[in-house]
């Protein structure tokens, strides 16, 4: 990841999104939540976190900090996504 990649502005029209009201959002493709959903739903509490020290490039941490006060949560989410994407399927482990 180069420093120039980290400094590219988003192509998303954030002002347009911010101006949208709930009524303007098309939710027609989202299925309704039925009683069956709520009967089988399970309450899940997040796992407790573990503090670690990791060395990363300055521009990476600067980018995450620029995302706001929750930058540590965003960094943890990025690490989780990466780890999930690189998990070895159980069948491959057994082979």
KOLFINU-548948 format. One record per residue: residue number from 1; x, y, z of N, C-alpha, C in turn. Coordinates in pm, whole numbers, plus 50000, padded with zeros to 5 digits. Example, Ala and Ser with C-alpha at 12.3 -4.5 7.8 and 13.67 -1.06 7.14 Angstrom:
2
+-----+-------+-------+-------+-------+-------+-------+-------+-------+-------+
! pos !   nc1 !   nc2 !   nc3 !  cac1 !  cac2 !  cac3 !   cc1 !   cc2 !   cc3 !
+-----+-------+-------+-------+-------+-------+-------+-------+-------+-------+
!   1 ! 51319 ! 49431 ! 50780 ! 51230 ! 49550 ! 50780 ! 51320 ! 49670 ! 50780 !
!   2 ! 51285 ! 49775 ! 50708 ! 51367 ! 49894 ! 50714 ! 51290 ! 50003 ! 50787 !
+-----+-------+-------+-------+-------+-------+-------+-------+-------+-------+
***
This chain:
95
+-----+-------+-------+-------+-------+-------+-------+-------+-------+-------+
! pos !   nc1 !   nc2 !   nc3 !  cac1 !  cac2 !  cac3 !   cc1 !   cc2 !   cc3 !
+-----+-------+-------+-------+-------+-------+-------+-------+-------+-------+
!   1 ! 50085 ! 49883 ! 50000 ! 50000 ! 50000 ! 50000 ! 50090 ! 50123 ! 50000 !
!   2 ! 50071 ! 50207 ! 49904 ! 50156 ! 50325 ! 49897 ! 50089 ! 50443 ! 49967 !
!   3 ! 50169 ! 50543 ! 49999 ! 50116 ! 50662 ! 50065 ! 50014 ! 50732 ! 49976 !
!   4 ! 50035 ! 50729 ! 49844 ! 49940 ! 50795 ! 49755 ! 49803 ! 50726 ! 49758 !
!   5 ! 49801 ! 50594 ! 49778 ! 49674 ! 50523 ! 49790 ! 49598 ! 50569 ! 49914 !
!   6 ! 49669 ! 50594 ! 50020 ! 49607 ! 50633 ! 50146 ! 49547 ! 50774 ! 50140 !
!   7 ! 49598 ! 50857 ! 50051 ! 49555 ! 50996 ! 50045 ! 49451 ! 51024 ! 49937 !
!   8 ! 49406 ! 50922 ! 49866 ! 49307 ! 50943 ! 49762 ! 49172 ! 50975 ! 49824 !
!   9 ! 49106 ! 51079 ! 49775 ! 48974 ! 51111 ! 49830 ! 48869 ! 51008 ! 49784 !
!  10 ! 48765 ! 50994 ! 49864 ! 48658 ! 50902 ! 49829 ! 48580 ! 50955 ! 49709 !
!  11 ! 48528 ! 50866 ! 49627 ! 48446 ! 50906 ! 49514 ! 48298 ! 50909 ! 49551 !
!  12 ! 48269 ! 50873 ! 49673 ! 48130 ! 50873 ! 49721 ! 48086 ! 51016 ! 49747 !
!  13 ! 47965 ! 51048 ! 49705 ! 47909 ! 51181 ! 49729 ! 47852 ! 51184 ! 49870 !
!  14 ! 47937 ! 51215 ! 49967 ! 47897 ! 51211 ! 50107 ! 47792 ! 51315 ! 50142 !
!  15 ! 47797 ! 51431 ! 50077 ! 47698 ! 51535 ! 50104 ! 47558 ! 51487 ! 50064 !
!  16 ! 47550 ! 51418 ! 49949 ! 47422 ! 51365 ! 49902 ! 47368 ! 51261 ! 50001 !
!  17 ! 47457 ! 51173 ! 50047 ! 47414 ! 51072 ! 50144 ! 47369 ! 51136 ! 50275 !
!  18 ! 47442 ! 51234 ! 50320 ! 47409 ! 51301 ! 50445 ! 47275 ! 51373 ! 50437 !
!  19 ! 47240 ! 51423 ! 50318 ! 47115 ! 51497 ! 50299 ! 46994 ! 51406 ! 50288 !
!  20 ! 47016 ! 51276 ! 50268 ! 46904 ! 51185 ! 50250 ! 46828 ! 51163 ! 50381 !
!  21 ! 46695 ! 51156 ! 50370 ! 46612 ! 51120 ! 50484 ! 46582 ! 50972 ! 50476 !
!  22 ! 46530 ! 50915 ! 50582 ! 46496 ! 50773 ! 50582 ! 46396 ! 50739 ! 50471 !
!  23 ! 46303 ! 50830 ! 50445 ! 46202 ! 50806 ! 50342 ! 46261 ! 50800 ! 50202 !
!  24 ! 46378 ! 50858 ! 50182 ! 46441 ! 50860 ! 50050 ! 46520 ! 50732 ! 50020 !
!  25 ! 46538 ! 50647 ! 50119 ! 46617 ! 50526 ! 50102 ! 46526 ! 50412 ! 50056 !
!  26 ! 46562 ! 50349 ! 49944 ! 46484 ! 50237 ! 49891 ! 46515 ! 50111 ! 49970 !
!  27 ! 46418 ! 50066 ! 50047 ! 46435 ! 49945 ! 50128 ! 46348 ! 49831 ! 50076 !
!  28 ! 46300 ! 49843 ! 49953 ! 46206 ! 49744 ! 49901 ! 46267 ! 49605 ! 49886 !
!  29 ! 46398 ! 49596 ! 49877 ! 46461 ! 49464 ! 49860 ! 46499 ! 49399 ! 49994 !
!  30 ! 46466 ! 49464 ! 50104 ! 46497 ! 49409 ! 50236 ! 46375 ! 49332 ! 50285 !
!  31 ! 46391 ! 49203 ! 50318 ! 46276 ! 49126 ! 50364 ! 46225 ! 49177 ! 50500 !
!  32 ! 46095 ! 49162 ! 50521 ! 46036 ! 49202 ! 50648 ! 46081 ! 49107 ! 50758 !
!  33 ! 46094 ! 49159 ! 50878 ! 46129 ! 49076 ! 50992 ! 45999 ! 49020 ! 51050 !
!  34 ! 45985 ! 48889 ! 51041 ! 45862 ! 48824 ! 51087 ! 45876 ! 48779 ! 51232 !
!  35 ! 45765 ! 48731 ! 51288 ! 45769 ! 48676 ! 51424 ! 45866 ! 48559 ! 51432 !
!  36 ! 45874 ! 48479 ! 51323 ! 45966 ! 48364 ! 51321 ! 46110 ! 48411 ! 51340 !
!  37 ! 46145 ! 48521 ! 51276 ! 46280 ! 48575 ! 51291 ! 46310 ! 48603 ! 51437 !
!  38 ! 46216 ! 48671 ! 51504 ! 46241 ! 48710 ! 51643 ! 46237 ! 48591 ! 51738 !
!  39 ! 46163 ! 48484 ! 51703 ! 46159 ! 48365 ! 51789 ! 46290 ! 48290 ! 51781 !
!  40 ! 46355 ! 48290 ! 51666 ! 46478 ! 48214 ! 51650 ! 46604 ! 48300 ! 51667 !
!  41 ! 46586 ! 48430 ! 51680 ! 46702 ! 48519 ! 51694 ! 46775 ! 48492 ! 51825 !
!  42 ! 46906 ! 48508 ! 51823 ! 46988 ! 48487 ! 51942 ! 47060 ! 48617 ! 51976 !
!  43 ! 47061 ! 48650 ! 52102 ! 47134 ! 48768 ! 52150 ! 47281 ! 48733 ! 52159 !
!  44 ! 47365 ! 48810 ! 52093 ! 47509 ! 48785 ! 52096 ! 47582 ! 48907 ! 52151 !
!  45 ! 47659 ! 48883 ! 52254 ! 47740 ! 48989 ! 52310 ! 47879 ! 48981 ! 52246 !
!  46 ! 47942 ! 49094 ! 52221 ! 48076 ! 49090 ! 52160 ! 48176 ! 49028 ! 52256 !
!  47 ! 48275 ! 48962 ! 52196 ! 48384 ! 48905 ! 52276 ! 48464 ! 49018 ! 52339 !
!  48 ! 48518 ! 48996 ! 52459 ! 48604 ! 49099 ! 52517 ! 48728 ! 49118 ! 52427 !
!  49 ! 48777 ! 49238 ! 52420 ! 48892 ! 49266 ! 52335 ! 49022 ! 49241 ! 52411 !
!  50 ! 49129 ! 49230 ! 52336 ! 49262 ! 49208 ! 52392 ! 49350 ! 49322 ! 52342 !
!  51 ! 49421 ! 49386 ! 52432 ! 49512 ! 49494 ! 52391 ! 49642 ! 49433 ! 52341 !
!  52 ! 49687 ! 49481 ! 52224 ! 49813 ! 49436 ! 52167 ! 49891 ! 49557 ! 52117 !
!  53 ! 50018 ! 49538 ! 52097 ! 50101 ! 49642 ! 52037 ! 50146 ! 49591 ! 51902 !
!  54 ! 50119 ! 49669 ! 51798 ! 50154 ! 49631 ! 51662 ! 50224 ! 49750 ! 51596 !
!  55 ! 50331 ! 49723 ! 51525 ! 50399 ! 49829 ! 51451 ! 50343 ! 49835 ! 51310 !
!  56 ! 50296 ! 49954 ! 51271 ! 50246 ! 49976 ! 51135 ! 50307 ! 50104 ! 51081 !
!  57 ! 50298 ! 50118 ! 50949 ! 50354 ! 50237 ! 50885 ! 50277 ! 50361 ! 50931 !
!  58 ! 50347 ! 50474 ! 50945 ! 50283 ! 50597 ! 50993 ! 50162 ! 50638 ! 50910 !
!  59 ! 50170 ! 50623 ! 50777 ! 50057 ! 50667 ! 50693 ! 49933 ! 50580 ! 50714 !
!  60 ! 49953 ! 50455 ! 50754 ! 49838 ! 50367 ! 50781 ! 49766 ! 50414 ! 50906 !
!  61 ! 49840 ! 50435 ! 51014 ! 49775 ! 50479 ! 51138 ! 49718 ! 50620 ! 51121 !
!  62 ! 49782 ! 50705 ! 51044 ! 49728 ! 50840 ! 51018 ! 49594 ! 50829 ! 50947 !
!  63 ! 49585 ! 50739 ! 50849 ! 49459 ! 50723 ! 50776 ! 49349 ! 50676 ! 50871 !
!  64 ! 49377 ! 50577 ! 50954 ! 49275 ! 50529 ! 51048 ! 49236 ! 50638 ! 51146 !
!  65 ! 49331 ! 50712 ! 51198 ! 49299 ! 50821 ! 51291 ! 49213 ! 50927 ! 51224 !
!  66 ! 49236 ! 50950 ! 51095 ! 49157 ! 51051 ! 51021 ! 49011 ! 51008 ! 51005 !
!  67 ! 48981 ! 50880 ! 51032 ! 48844 ! 50831 ! 51018 ! 48757 ! 50869 ! 51136 !
!  68 ! 48816 ! 50920 ! 51242 ! 48737 ! 50966 ! 51356 ! 48777 ! 50900 ! 51487 !
!  69 ! 48697 ! 50931 ! 51589 ! 48728 ! 50886 ! 51725 ! 48729 ! 50734 ! 51738 !
!  70 ! 48655 ! 50664 ! 51653 ! 48647 ! 50518 ! 51663 ! 48752 ! 50449 ! 51578 !
!  71 ! 48862 ! 50515 ! 51549 ! 48960 ! 50458 ! 51456 ! 49013 ! 50323 ! 51501 !
!  72 ! 49023 ! 50301 ! 51632 ! 49073 ! 50172 ! 51680 ! 48974 ! 50060 ! 51647 !
!  73 ! 48844 ! 50091 ! 51655 ! 48743 ! 49991 ! 51619 ! 48749 ! 49962 ! 51469 !
!  74 ! 48771 ! 50065 ! 51388 ! 48782 ! 50045 ! 51243 ! 48904 ! 49959 ! 51210 !
!  75 ! 49014 ! 49983 ! 51279 ! 49136 ! 49905 ! 51257 ! 49111 ! 49759 ! 51297 !
!  76 ! 49044 ! 49737 ! 51410 ! 49013 ! 49601 ! 51453 ! 48921 ! 49533 ! 51352 !
!  77 ! 48823 ! 49606 ! 51297 ! 48733 ! 49549 ! 51197 ! 48809 ! 49513 ! 51071 !
!  78 ! 48903 ! 49597 ! 51029 ! 48983 ! 49568 ! 50910 ! 49067 ! 49442 ! 50932 !
!  79 ! 49123 ! 49427 ! 51050 ! 49201 ! 49307 ! 51081 ! 49112 ! 49183 ! 51082 !
!  80 ! 48991 ! 49196 ! 51138 ! 48898 ! 49083 ! 51140 ! 48861 ! 49041 ! 50997 !
!  81 ! 48829 ! 49137 ! 50912 ! 48792 ! 49107 ! 50773 ! 48908 ! 49036 ! 50703 !
!  82 ! 49029 ! 49085 ! 50723 ! 49146 ! 49023 ! 50661 ! 49163 ! 48880 ! 50710 !
!  83 ! 49151 ! 48859 ! 50842 ! 49169 ! 48725 ! 50899 ! 49062 ! 48630 ! 50847 !
!  84 ! 48937 ! 48677 ! 50839 ! 48830 ! 48591 ! 50790 ! 48852 ! 48555 ! 50643 !
!  85 ! 48900 ! 48649 ! 50566 ! 48921 ! 48624 ! 50423 ! 49036 ! 48526 ! 50399 !
!  86 ! 49125 ! 48512 ! 50495 ! 49242 ! 48426 ! 50477 ! 49237 ! 48299 ! 50561 !
!  87 ! 49120 ! 48267 ! 50616 ! 49108 ! 48143 ! 50692 ! 49115 ! 48024 ! 50598 !
!  88 ! 49177 ! 47917 ! 50645 ! 49184 ! 47794 ! 50568 ! 49058 ! 47714 ! 50601 !
!  89 ! 48981 ! 47673 ! 50498 ! 48859 ! 47595 ! 50526 ! 48892 ! 47467 ! 50603 !
!  90 ! 48800 ! 47422 ! 50686 ! 48821 ! 47303 ! 50769 ! 48858 ! 47181 ! 50683 !
!  91 ! 48795 ! 47165 ! 50567 ! 48822 ! 47050 ! 50481 ! 48968 ! 47050 ! 50436 !
!  92 ! 49023 ! 47167 ! 50408 ! 49162 ! 47177 ! 50362 ! 49258 ! 47139 ! 50475 !
!  93 ! 49220 ! 47172 ! 50600 ! 49305 ! 47137 ! 50715 ! 49313 ! 46986 ! 50734 !
!  94 ! 49199 ! 46919 ! 50713 ! 49192 ! 46775 ! 50735 ! 49268 ! 46697 ! 50628 !
!  95 ! 49281 ! 46754 ! 50506 ! 49342 ! 46684 ! 50394 ! 49487 ! 46677 ! 50406 !
+-----+-------+-------+-------+-------+-------+-------+-------+-------+-------+
***
